[in-house]
Amino acid sequence: MKYRVKIYNESDEMISDDIWYGNSIDNVKFWVDLAIRDIIQKLHYKHLYYEIDEA
């Protein structure tokens, strides 16, 4: 399935708007959570959040 994932920083600025593919929304959430953890560590953000919609 295809999902649109938007990632925002602590200032509510969108830093990513991409299409992700997965078997379910839970599957995509798993991978997005991993990606966010990596982004926070490498780019020194304090907080990121995301929205997922079926594309």
C-alpha positions as protocol buffer text, in pm:
chain_id: "A"
residue {
  index: 1
  type: MET
  ca { x: 0 y: 0 z: 0 }
}
residue {
  index: 2
  type: LYS
  ca { x: 105 y: 358 z: -57 }
}
residue {
  index: 3
  type: TYR
  ca { x: 111 y: 625 z: 216 }
}
residue {
  index: 4
  type: ARG
  ca { x: 199 y: 994 z: 223 }
}
residue {
  index: 5
  type: VAL
  ca { x: 420 y: 1071 z: 523 }
}
residue {
  index: 6
  type: LYS
  ca { x: 480 y: 1429 z: 632 }
}
residue {
  index: 7
  type: ILE
  ca { x: 743 y: 1495 z: 899 }
}
residue {
  index: 8
  type: TYR
  ca { x: 749 y: 1819 z: 1098 }
}
residue {
  index: 9
  type: ASN
  ca { x: 1001 y: 1973 z: 1337 }
}
residue {
  index: 10
  type: GLU
  ca { x: 937 y: 2133 z: 1676 }
}
residue {
  index: 11
  type: SER
  ca { x: 855 y: 2466 z: 1502 }
}
residue {
  index: 12
  type: ASP
  ca { x: 578 y: 2295 z: 1299 }
}
residue {
  index: 13
  type: GLU
  ca { x: 783 y: 2333 z: 981 }
}
residue {
  index: 14
  type: MET
  ca { x: 750 y: 2048 z: 733 }
}
residue {
  index: 15
  type: ILE
  ca { x: 1090 y: 1890 z: 675 }
}
residue {
  index: 16
  type: SER
  ca { x: 973 y: 1596 z: 462 }
}
residue {
  index: 17
  type: ASP
  ca { x: 676 y: 1507 z: 242 }
}
residue {
  index: 18
  type: ASP
  ca { x: 728 y: 1166 z: 84 }
}
residue {
  index: 19
  type: ILE
  ca { x: 547 y: 858 z: -34 }
}
residue {
  index: 20
  type: TRP
  ca { x: 624 y: 543 z: 168 }
}
residue {
  index: 21
  type: TYR
  ca { x: 517 y: 189 z: 83 }
}
residue {
  index: 22
  type: GLY
  ca { x: 426 y: -86 z: 328 }
}
residue {
  index: 23
  type: ASN
  ca { x: 190 y: -374 z: 400 }
}
residue {
  index: 24
  type: SER
  ca { x: -8 y: -170 z: 653 }
}
residue {
  index: 25
  type: ILE
  ca { x: -9 y: 166 z: 825 }
}
residue {
  index: 26
  type: ASP
  ca { x: 150 y: 2 z: 1131 }
}
residue {
  index: 27
  type: ASN
  ca { x: 431 y: -128 z: 912 }
}
residue {
  index: 28
  type: VAL
  ca { x: 495 y: 223 z: 775 }
}
residue {
  index: 29
  type: LYS
  ca { x: 479 y: 374 z: 1126 }
}
residue {
  index: 30
  type: PHE
  ca { x: 748 y: 130 z: 1238 }
}
residue {
  index: 31
  type: TRP
  ca { x: 986 y: 244 z: 963 }
}
residue {
  index: 32
  type: VAL
  ca { x: 902 y: 612 z: 1005 }
}
residue {
  index: 33
  type: ASP
  ca { x: 975 y: 589 z: 1379 }
}
residue {
  index: 34
  type: LEU
  ca { x: 1315 y: 438 z: 1300 }
}
residue {
  index: 35
  type: ALA
  ca { x: 1387 y: 709 z: 1044 }
}
residue {
  index: 36
  type: ILE
  ca { x: 1286 y: 985 z: 1286 }
}
residue {
  index: 37
  type: ARG
  ca { x: 1513 y: 845 z: 1556 }
}
residue {
  index: 38
  type: ASP
  ca { x: 1801 y: 853 z: 1308 }
}
residue {
  index: 39
  type: ILE
  ca { x: 1717 y: 1206 z: 1188 }
}
residue {
  index: 40
  type: ILE
  ca { x: 1704 y: 1336 z: 1547 }
}
residue {
  index: 41
  type: GLN
  ca { x: 2045 y: 1187 z: 1625 }
}
residue {
  index: 42
  type: LYS
  ca { x: 2217 y: 1308 z: 1309 }
}
residue {
  index: 43
  type: LEU
  ca { x: 2059 y: 1649 z: 1266 }
}
residue {
  index: 44
  type: HIS
  ca { x: 2015 y: 1741 z: 1634 }
}
residue {
  index: 45
  type: TYR
  ca { x: 1642 y: 1808 z: 1628 }
}
residue {
  index: 46
  type: LYS
  ca { x: 1479 y: 1799 z: 1971 }
}
residue {
  index: 47
  type: HIS
  ca { x: 1136 y: 1679 z: 1860 }
}
residue {
  index: 48
  type: LEU
  ca { x: 984 y: 1557 z: 1534 }
}
residue {
  index: 49
  type: TYR
  ca { x: 636 y: 1434 z: 1462 }
}
residue {
  index: 50
  type: TYR
  ca { x: 458 y: 1299 z: 1157 }
}
residue {
  index: 51
  type: GLU
  ca { x: 125 y: 1251 z: 984 }
}
residue {
  index: 52
  type: ILE
  ca { x: 39 y: 954 z: 766 }
}
residue {
  index: 53
  type: ASP
  ca { x: -241 y: 942 z: 507 }
}
residue {
  index: 54
  type: GLU
  ca { x: -321 y: 681 z: 246 }
}
residue {
  index: 55
  type: ALA
  ca { x: -203 y: 810 z: -89 }
}
